[in-house]
Structures are given as structure tokens and as C-alpha cells.
Amino acid sequence: MPSTVTGVIARSKGAPVELVTIVVPDPGPGEAVVDIETCGVCHTDYHYREGGISDDFPFLLGHEAAGRVSAIGEGVTNVAVGDFVVLNWRAVCGECRACVRAEPWYCFNTFNATQKMTLEDGTELSPALGIGAFADKTLVHAKQCTKVNPEADPAAVGLLGCGIMAGLGAAMNTGNVGRGDSVAVIGCGGVGTAAVVGAALAGATTIIAIDRDPKKLVAAEKLGATHVIDSSGLDEAGVVAAVQALTNTFGADVVIDAVGRPETWRQAFYARDLAGTVVLVGVPTPDMVLEIPLLDVFGRGGSLKSSWYGDCLPERDFPMLTDLFLQGRLPLAEFVSERIGIDAIEQAFASMASGDVLRSVVVL
């Protein structure tokens, strides 16, 4: 029988979120129902509320989640009822041209559940990133469930489902940071600070955190930054000069833009060393336009990359990172600034905007 549970929706652009009753169908072929234990409050949820992702309202928000599989549909073999899972929003198909060429982290045909969750009146909901986890239960494609060690704190490892994985992967996967490298990270919210952690894990010896908010710089330094730059009083050239001053005038080997604005991308481009790497992991809005001399692109060489979900492969990366967390080598718990109820998401959006938290985590 379908389940009737409590969930949080964005009904229209810019309107406050609502706590409503939703209907979760029994899983069909290839689907799973997951009892949600925790779900982080991510900037992407706010973008959904503001209409910055699409206009397919109403949205069932939430996607950085961990929980237990409570039901599976026909043909599901990768998880079983009772498994502790972190949800991912890129269920790899295994058959598209990216998967066939052994690059499944770029999968161009990822899966979501076929059935729709609804309001009580039958109105279909659009789940955020195909998940919709600000709810007691959610329906997903079974391959969106990644089994991890059940001894881990759900509030901490659930963050691997989006922002923290995006930051870690931007450094470790997309940026291919190596031992002895210099790395600069522009923007030290949850994603940027995770990139700092990822750079440290990968063996970088110079890790520069850049932000306009002193509170964020303190957190980044605590989690592995060797240097910080307060960019609040600096123009583009000033940020570039500050990075160069910390890297023997050359610039950093890898610069990660965790903001996603034309001005921060230009900072990243010019703050890297010749033949260095720029990684864009911050998500720009559709109206943003970048202008840069093409001769500079040619003359400086190197790699200009976008990082999709940290170029992660969930079944490879989530269990490994969970184990590192349980070994005390990955400080995921430090990203959990507060644990809140499902009725406090609007306040969490405000805390996020003010820079007071790395992550608010809803505990269900």
C-alpha cells in the first residue's frame, strides 16, 4: 500500500516552504523506498525554491540524505530491505557512451524513479535532484542507493550525497590534486571547505582558502587550509596577487572556483600557474556570461574543467569516504553545524545565507 508521510515542498517561486502530507507509492521495478534518517540543507534546495533550477513546481525538496531501505521493487539486486544507504542523484546506467568508454562518472543517462510522489489531491511532485528527501520516506531508483557502513553517523555521511562530495571530488577527482601541489579554493562554504579537505587528503602542501567572510576562513583553516585570504577588500587583481605571493609568484597548481560567478572564475584563471588547472564546481545561473581574451586561454595552457558532482562514482567513493570518516581521517562531522527538525528549513536557509553554518542537517 502507498505510504502517507510528512514532507517539505516549494509550491511556487520564492514562497516559503510548506510542511505537507505526501503520498509515496510502493516501489515498482528497479525502484526502492527509503526511510530517511537525515538530510542536509543544501544551496541547491534554495535554488529550487527560488526557481533557479526549473519551473516544475511543486518541488519536494531535499537530497543530501541517508537512511534505511524499507521496500524494493521487482528486479532490484544492488540493495536489500534494511540496508543503510546514502542517496545519490546520478545513478549510473552502464550503457551510455560515457559508461562504455569506462568513464561512468560522466554517465549521460542517469536514472530516477519512474513513478511520481504526489500530494493527497494527486498533484505530482518534482523531487529535488530526483530524490526529494525532506520527508519521512522517499521513492528513488534503486541505483540511487549506495550502501555504506551502518556504523557511521547518518548526519555526517549523508552529506556525501551532494555538497561535500562535490567539493572533495573537485579536488581529488576533477582537479587531480597530487602530493606537493599548491591549491587555491575560492569560496569556502560547504563545497569549498570540502575542497580544502580533499586537497589535504590528496597530499597538497600549500592550500589557500579565499573568502569574504572571516568565519568561513576560520572553518577552512581548521579543516586543512595552510593559508587564508580575506577577499572582502580586494579586487580581482588583488586576489590574484595574493595567491601569487603565497606560491613563489607563480600561482597555484590547481584553483577551484566554488562560487560560480564570472568574476571568481577569472580570479581562478589568472591565479593558477602556467599550465595549471582551473576547476569550476560552483554552479552559475543561466544569465551569467564570461568574457576573457582568447589569447590568454591559449597562452596560459593547462586545463579548464567543470566538476559534475565531483566527478564521483558513488559505489566507489561513498563507501571509501565513509570508511575514512570512521577511521578519523575525514572530518565529515565538522561540517554538521546544527541538527534541526523538519519544520526549521526556512530558518536553515537564512543561516546558510548569512554564512553562520556549513550545513544544517534535518533529523527525521
N, C-alpha and C positions, 0 to 999 in steps of 0.2 A: 504494500500500500504506500502511496506517496506520503512524505513527511511534511508536517506543517511546523515551521520553525520561525524564529525571530532573525531578521536581517536588517542591514542598513542600506538604503538606496539613495541615489541622487535622482530626483524626479524631473528636474529642469535645470537649465544652465544658471549657475550662480546661487541657486536656492539652497538653504541649509539642508543637510542630510536628514533623512527621516528613518525612524525605527518602526518597521512594519512586519507584518506576517507574510511569509513567503512559502510557496509550495515547492518542495523538492521531489521530483519523480523518482521512482525506483530506477536503478541503473539498467540501461539497455546494453546491447552488445558492445564490448570494448569500453564500457563506462564504469565508474566507481563513485560511490557516495562516501564522503569523508566527514567524520565528526571533528569539527575544528576545535583545537585547544587554544591556539594563539594566532594572532595576525597583526603584523606590523602596519603602522600608518605611514604610507609612502607618498612622496610628492606626486606620483602618478595617479593616486586616488584623488588628490586635489585637482589635478589636471582634468580627470574625468568629470568631476563635479562642475568645473568651470567651462566645460565644453571644448577643452583643448585637444581632446583625442578624437572624438567624433560627436555627432548629434543623435546617437542611437539611444536616447533616454527612453525609459528609466534604466539607470545602471545599478547593478548590485555590486557594491564596492568591496575592496579588499583582495589582496593577492599574495602577500608575504606570509605564508601560513604553514603551520604544522598541525598534524592531527592523526587520528586513527581511522583506518579504512573500516567502514561499518557494513558495506554491501558492495558486491561486484556483479557485473553483468556477464552474459554469455561470452566465452572465448578469452576472458582475462586470465593471464598466467603470470604476469610480472609482479602482482601483489595479491595478498590474501586478506580476508577479514581479520582484523586485529593488528595488522602491520602498522608501525609508526612511520609516518611519511612526511617529507617536506614537499609542498606542491611547487611545480614549475610550470611556466607558461610557454615552454617550447618543447612539446612532445615530439620527438624526432620520428620521422616517417620511415627512414631506412631505404627509401626507394627513389627519391628525387635526385637531380643531377649533383647536388652538393653531397648528399649521402653516398652516392655511387662513387664519387671521387675521393672518398674517405675523409670528408670534411663535414661530419654530421652537425657540428656546432653552427654551421651556416644553414641548416635544413630549411628549404624553401616551401615546405608543405606540412607545417606542424599541425597537430590535431587539437581540437577541443571537443567537448561533449556534443553529441548530435541533438539531444533533447534540450528543451528550454526550461529553466526555472521560471516561476510566474508569481504574480500577486494572486490573492484569493479570488479576484474577479477574472482571472485568466490572462491579464496583461503580461506579455512576455518580457523578461528582464534580460539585459545585456550584461553578462558578468565581466567585471574588470579583468582584462588580460586573459579572458576565458576561464576565470577561476571564481571570483565572487565569494570571498571568504570572510567578510564581516557578517557572519551568520553561524548559527549553531551547527549546520550541516551545509555542504555544497556538493554539487554534481560536477564531475570533471571526466575527461578522458583518462582511462587508467594509466596511460603513459605519462600523464602529468603528475603521477605519484612516484616519488623517489624514496625508496626505503633507506633509512639511516638508523644508527644505533639508538635504541629506545631509552638508553640511559641519559641521553642529552636533554638539557633544558629546552622545551619547545619554544619558549620565548626567544632564546638565543639562536638556535639553529633554524628556526622558521624564517629568520631574516635572510638566509641564503636564497630564499625563493625569489628575491628581486634585487634590492639596492645593494646589499653587502656583496652578493655575488658579482654584480655589475662592476663594483669598484675593485674587488680583489682580481677579477678576471681582466679588467682593463690593464692592470699592471702585469699580472703573471701570464696571461694568455695572449691578449692583443698586443701589448707593449713588449712582450718577451723580455722583461727586465731580467738581467743576469747579475752574477756576482761582481761586485765592484762598480756597478753602474751608478750614475747620478740620475736622479729622478726629481722632477718638479710636479706638484699637483696643484692645479688652480681650482679653488672651490672646495671647502672642507666641511661640507655637510656629511650625511651618512655615506654617500657614494664616494666622495673624495677622500674621506678619512679611511674608508675601506681600501682605497687605492694606496694610501700611505702604508697600511698594514700589509697589503700584498707586496709592495715594493720591499719592505723589510723582510718578509718571508722569502722573497726571491734572492736576497743577498745584496741589495743595493747598499752602498756605504754612505752616499750623500742623498738625503731625502728632504726636499724642500716643500713645506706646506705654505700655501698662499691663500689668504682670505682677508676680507674687510672686517670680520668680526673677531675680536680678541678671544672670545670664549671658544670659538671653533679652533683657533690656533692652539690654545691650551690643550684641548682634547687631542688634536693631531700630534702635538709634541709628546703627550703622554703615551700615545699608541705607536710611536716609532719615528716621527719626524726628527731629523737631526738639526734642522734649521727652520725658522718660520719667517714669513714676510707679511707684514700688515700692509695690505694694498689700499687701505682706505684713503690715503693721501697721495697716491701715486697714479700717474697717467700710464698709458701703455708702454712708453719708452722707459719709464721708471721701474716698472715691474721687470721688464727685460733686463735692464741694467742690474737690478738687484739679484736676479738669478745668475747672471754672468759673473757678478762679484763673488758668488759662492762656488763657482765652478771654474776657477782659474781663467776667467774671461771668455771661456769657450761656449758656455751654455750647457744645458743638461742633455744627457744621452736620450732620455725619454721625458716628454712633457705631456701630462694628462689634463685635458680640459674637462672638468667635472661640472661645469656650469652650462655650457652650450649656448654661448652668445657670440656674435661676430667679433666683438672686442676681446673676449677671453681667448677665442681661437687664434686671433692674430698674435696675442701675447705668447701663446703656446708655440706658434710657428717660429717666431723670432727669438724665443728664449731657449730653443734647442740648439745643440751643437750642429755643425755641418754634418750632413748625412745621418742626423738623428731622427727620432721618431716622434710624431705627434699622434696622440690618441684622443679622439672625441668620444666621450661617454655621456656627457651632459646632453639632454635632449632639447634641440632648438624648437621654436614654434614655426608654423608654416610661413609666416611673414618675414622671417629673418633672411637677409641677403649678405653674402660675404664678398668683399672686394679686396683683391690683393694682386700686386703686379705678377704677371705670369712669369716674367724673367726671374723673379725671386724664387718662385716654385722650382723652376729649372735649375737655377744656380746653387740652391742650397741642398738639393738632392734629398736623399733619405726617404722616409715613409710617412704618408699621411693616411691615418686609419680611422675608421669608425668602429666602435666596440658595441656589438649587439649582445646584450645580456652577458657582458664579459667574455664573449665567445666561449661560453661554458658548454660542457656536455654533462647534464645533471646526473646521470647514472654513474659517471666517472668522478665528478667533482664534489657533489654533495656528501657522499659517504666519506671521502678522503678528508674534506674540510671538517666534517663532524668529528672524525677521529682526532684531528689536530686540536680541535677545541677541547675534547675530553682529555687529551694529553697535556693541556695547559699551554699549548704553543700557538693558539689562535684565539685572541681575546674577544670572542663574539659577545660575551656577556657585557662588555664595556659599552656596547652600542645600545643596550636596553636602558634608556634614560628613565622610563617610567612604565608601570603596568597599570592599565586603565580598564574600565568597564566598556561595554559596547555602546553605552549611552554617552560617552565622552569624546566622540570622534571629532565633533566641531571644535572643541577646546584643543584637541590634539593638533588640528590644522593650524590653529592660532599659535600654538607653541612651536610648531615646525617653522612657521613664517618668521617668528621672532628670533630663531636661532637658539632657543633655550634647550632643545633636545637633539640628540642624534636620531633616536627612534622612540616613539611612543608605541607600546605593544598592547593590543587588546587581548585580554584573557577571558575566554569563554567558559 
